[in-house]
Protein backbone atom coordinates (compact mmCIF):
# COMPACT_ATOMS: atom_id res chain seq x y z
CA UNK A 1 0.00 0.00 0.00
CA UNK A 2 1.32 3.44 -0.95
CA UNK A 3 1.41 5.93 1.91
CA UNK A 4 0.68 8.86 -0.40
CA UNK A 5 -1.63 9.41 -3.38
CA UNK A 6 0.40 12.24 -4.88
CA UNK A 7 3.12 14.69 -3.89
CA UNK A 8 0.69 17.54 -4.59
CA UNK A 9 -1.79 16.19 -2.04
CA UNK A 10 1.00 15.91 0.50
CA UNK A 11 2.01 19.52 -0.17
CA UNK A 12 -1.56 20.88 -0.25
CA UNK A 13 -3.12 18.85 2.56
CA UNK A 14 -0.33 17.05 4.40
CA UNK A 15 -1.94 13.77 3.32
CA UNK A 16 0.14 10.75 4.37
CA UNK A 17 -1.54 7.46 5.21
CA UNK A 18 -0.62 5.37 8.25
CA UNK A 19 0.68 1.91 7.21
CA UNK A 20 -1.54 -1.04 8.17
CA UNK A 21 1.05 -2.67 10.45
CA UNK A 22 1.31 0.52 12.51
CA UNK A 23 -2.48 0.89 12.65
CA UNK A 24 -2.77 -2.61 14.11
CA UNK A 25 -0.09 -1.91 16.71
CA UNK A 26 -1.84 1.32 17.72
CA UNK A 27 -5.19 -0.43 18.01
CA UNK A 28 -3.58 -3.16 20.09
CA UNK A 29 -2.66 -0.45 22.62
CA UNK A 30 -6.41 -0.07 23.23
CA UNK A 31 -7.23 -3.68 22.45
CA UNK A 32 -10.08 -3.93 24.95
CA UNK A 33 -11.83 -0.92 23.43
CA UNK A 34 -11.08 -1.69 19.79
CA UNK A 35 -12.66 -5.13 20.21
CA UNK A 36 -15.75 -3.88 22.06
CA UNK A 37 -18.88 -3.64 19.91
CA UNK A 38 -20.24 -0.48 21.57
CA UNK A 39 -16.93 1.42 21.96
CA UNK A 40 -17.11 4.67 19.98
CA UNK A 41 -14.22 5.84 17.82
CA UNK A 42 -13.94 9.20 16.06
CA UNK A 43 -11.18 9.67 13.48
CA UNK A 44 -10.95 13.45 12.74
CA UNK A 45 -8.91 12.91 9.56
CA UNK A 46 -10.14 9.49 8.51
CA UNK A 47 -8.76 9.48 4.97
CA UNK A 48 -9.93 6.39 3.13
CA UNK A 49 -10.44 4.42 6.33
CA UNK A 50 -6.97 3.24 7.44
CA UNK A 51 -8.12 3.20 11.07
CA UNK A 52 -11.89 2.88 10.75
CA UNK A 53 -11.80 -0.19 8.51
CA UNK A 54 -9.74 -2.34 10.91
CA UNK A 55 -11.77 -0.98 13.82
CA UNK A 56 -14.93 -2.22 12.10
CA UNK A 57 -13.30 -5.57 11.38
CA UNK A 58 -12.45 -5.96 15.07
CA UNK A 59 -15.98 -5.02 16.08
CA UNK A 60 -17.49 -7.56 13.68
CA UNK A 61 -15.16 -10.25 15.03
CA UNK A 62 -16.48 -9.42 18.51
CA UNK A 63 -20.07 -9.62 17.21
CA UNK A 64 -19.38 -13.05 15.74
CA UNK A 65 -17.89 -14.26 19.01
CA UNK A 66 -20.74 -12.98 21.19
CA UNK A 67 -23.80 -13.15 18.94
CA UNK A 68 -22.87 -15.43 16.04
CA UNK A 69 -25.36 -18.13 17.05
CA UNK A 70 -28.37 -15.81 16.63
CA UNK A 71 -28.89 -14.35 13.18
CA UNK A 72 -31.17 -11.63 14.56
CA UNK A 73 -28.71 -10.50 17.23
CA UNK A 74 -25.75 -10.88 14.90
CA UNK A 75 -27.27 -8.57 12.27
CA UNK A 76 -28.45 -5.93 14.73
CA UNK A 77 -25.25 -5.84 16.77
CA UNK A 78 -23.18 -5.72 13.59
CA UNK A 79 -25.14 -2.62 12.60
CA UNK A 80 -24.66 -1.18 16.07
CA UNK A 81 -20.92 -1.76 15.81
CA UNK A 82 -20.92 0.16 12.54
CA UNK A 83 -22.92 2.93 14.22
CA UNK A 84 -20.12 3.38 16.76
CA UNK A 85 -17.47 4.33 14.16
CA UNK A 86 -17.17 8.00 13.14
CA UNK A 87 -14.96 9.96 10.78
CA UNK A 88 -14.41 13.41 9.34
CA UNK A 89 -12.46 13.90 6.12
CA UNK A 90 -11.71 16.98 4.03
CA UNK A 91 -11.11 15.32 0.66
CA UNK A 92 -14.17 14.07 -1.19
CA UNK A 93 -12.58 11.04 -2.85
CA UNK A 94 -11.25 9.82 0.49
CA UNK A 95 -14.58 10.02 2.32
CA UNK A 96 -16.32 8.24 -0.56
CA UNK A 97 -13.70 5.49 -0.50
CA UNK A 98 -13.99 5.16 3.28
CA UNK A 99 -17.77 4.78 3.12
CA UNK A 100 -17.52 2.24 0.30
CA UNK A 101 -14.86 0.15 2.07
CA UNK A 102 -16.77 0.02 5.35
CA UNK A 103 -20.03 -0.81 3.60
CA UNK A 104 -18.33 -3.60 1.67
CA UNK A 105 -16.90 -5.15 4.85
CA UNK A 106 -20.25 -4.91 6.62
CA UNK A 107 -22.15 -6.36 3.66
CA UNK A 108 -19.66 -9.20 3.17
CA UNK A 109 -19.89 -10.15 6.85
CA UNK A 110 -23.70 -10.42 6.73
CA UNK A 111 -23.84 -11.64 3.09
CA UNK A 112 -26.05 -8.72 2.06
CA UNK A 113 -27.06 -7.44 -1.34
CA UNK A 114 -27.99 -3.86 -2.16
CA UNK A 115 -31.72 -4.54 -1.84
CA UNK A 116 -31.42 -5.79 1.74
CA UNK A 117 -32.76 -3.47 4.46
CA UNK A 118 -29.57 -3.92 6.48
CA UNK A 119 -27.44 -2.87 3.49
CA UNK A 120 -29.49 0.29 2.99
CA UNK A 121 -29.62 0.97 6.73
CA UNK A 122 -25.82 0.71 6.88
CA UNK A 123 -25.60 3.10 3.93
CA UNK A 124 -27.76 5.56 5.86
CA UNK A 125 -25.57 5.26 8.95
CA UNK A 126 -22.36 5.76 6.99
CA UNK A 127 -23.76 8.84 5.26
CA UNK A 128 -24.30 10.36 8.70
CA UNK A 129 -21.30 9.04 10.63
CA UNK A 130 -18.65 9.73 7.98
CA UNK A 131 -18.70 13.45 7.34
CA UNK A 132 -17.20 15.30 4.39
CA UNK A 133 -15.83 18.31 6.22
CA UNK A 134 -13.00 19.90 8.17
CA UNK A 135 -12.42 18.76 11.74
CA UNK A 136 -10.26 21.83 12.39
CA UNK A 137 -13.12 24.25 11.73
CA UNK A 138 -15.72 21.67 12.84
CA UNK A 139 -17.80 22.45 9.78
CA UNK A 140 -19.00 20.20 6.99
CA UNK A 141 -18.15 20.94 3.38
CA UNK A 142 -21.37 22.97 3.02
CA UNK A 143 -20.29 25.28 5.85
CA UNK A 144 -22.71 23.99 8.49
CA UNK A 145 -21.53 22.81 11.92
CA UNK A 146 -20.56 19.13 11.91
CA UNK A 147 -23.17 16.92 13.55
CA UNK A 148 -22.18 13.82 15.50
CA UNK A 149 -24.95 11.22 15.67
CA UNK A 150 -25.16 9.26 18.92
CA UNK A 151 -26.71 5.87 18.24
CA UNK A 152 -28.00 3.62 20.97
CA UNK A 153 -29.25 0.06 20.64
CA UNK A 154 -32.44 -0.41 22.65
CA UNK A 155 -32.77 -4.11 21.90
CA UNK A 156 -35.34 -6.00 19.83
CA UNK A 157 -34.09 -4.37 16.64
CA UNK A 158 -34.74 -0.79 17.76
CA UNK A 159 -32.20 2.04 17.71
CA UNK A 160 -32.17 5.50 19.26
CA UNK A 161 -30.67 8.50 17.48
CA UNK A 162 -29.61 11.81 19.03
CA UNK A 163 -27.69 14.51 17.17
CA UNK A 164 -25.00 16.65 18.79
CA UNK A 165 -22.85 19.44 17.42
CA UNK A 166 -19.17 18.52 17.35
CA UNK A 167 -18.08 21.98 18.43
CA UNK A 168 -20.32 21.77 21.50
CA UNK A 169 -19.00 18.32 22.43
CA UNK A 170 -15.36 19.33 22.11
CA UNK A 171 -15.99 22.63 23.87
CA UNK A 172 -17.23 20.68 26.89
CA UNK A 173 -14.47 18.08 26.77
CA UNK A 174 -12.77 19.57 29.83
CA UNK A 175 -15.60 18.14 31.93
CA UNK A 176 -14.77 14.66 33.18
CA UNK A 177 -17.29 12.04 32.16
CA UNK A 178 -17.11 8.47 33.34
CA UNK A 179 -17.09 5.81 30.64
CA UNK A 180 -17.43 6.57 26.94
CA UNK A 181 -17.77 9.98 25.38
CA UNK A 182 -21.57 9.93 25.33
CA UNK A 183 -22.33 7.58 28.20
CA UNK A 184 -23.44 10.08 30.84
CA UNK A 185 -24.05 13.31 28.98
CA UNK A 186 -27.58 13.74 30.28
CA UNK A 187 -26.45 13.50 33.89
CA UNK A 188 -24.43 16.70 33.62
CA UNK A 189 -27.05 18.89 32.01
CA UNK A 190 -24.33 20.25 29.76
CA UNK A 191 -24.86 18.22 26.62
CA UNK A 192 -28.25 18.90 25.11
CA UNK A 193 -28.88 17.16 21.79
CA UNK A 194 -29.53 19.43 18.84
CA UNK A 195 -32.22 16.93 17.86
CA UNK A 196 -33.64 13.66 19.17
CA UNK A 197 -35.58 11.05 17.23
CA UNK A 198 -38.11 8.40 18.21
CA UNK A 199 -36.83 4.81 18.26
CA UNK A 200 -36.36 3.40 14.79
CA UNK A 201 -35.85 0.00 13.24
CA UNK A 202 -33.71 -1.18 10.37
CA UNK A 203 -36.56 -0.70 7.91
CA UNK A 204 -36.89 2.93 9.05
CA UNK A 205 -33.19 3.55 8.43
CA UNK A 206 -33.41 1.85 5.05
CA UNK A 207 -36.40 4.01 4.12
CA UNK A 208 -34.51 7.14 5.23
CA UNK A 209 -31.63 6.17 2.92
CA UNK A 210 -34.04 5.58 0.03
CA UNK A 211 -35.50 9.07 0.57
CA UNK A 212 -32.09 10.77 0.51
CA UNK A 213 -31.07 8.79 -2.56
CA UNK A 214 -34.31 9.75 -4.32
CA UNK A 215 -33.80 13.40 -3.44
CA UNK A 216 -30.22 13.41 -4.74
Buried (B, 14 or more C-beta within 10 A) or exposed (E): EEEEBEEEBEEEEEBEBEEEEEBEEEBEEEEEBBBBBBBBBBBBBBBBBBBBBBBBBBBBBBBBEEBEEEEEBBBBBBBBBBBBBBBBBBBEEBBBBBBBBBBEBBBEBBEBEEEBBBBBBBBBBBBBBBBBBBBEEBBBBEEEBBBBBBBBBEEEBBBBBBBBBBBBBBEBEEEEBEEBBBEEBEEEEEBEBEEEBEEBBBEBBBBBBEEEEEEE
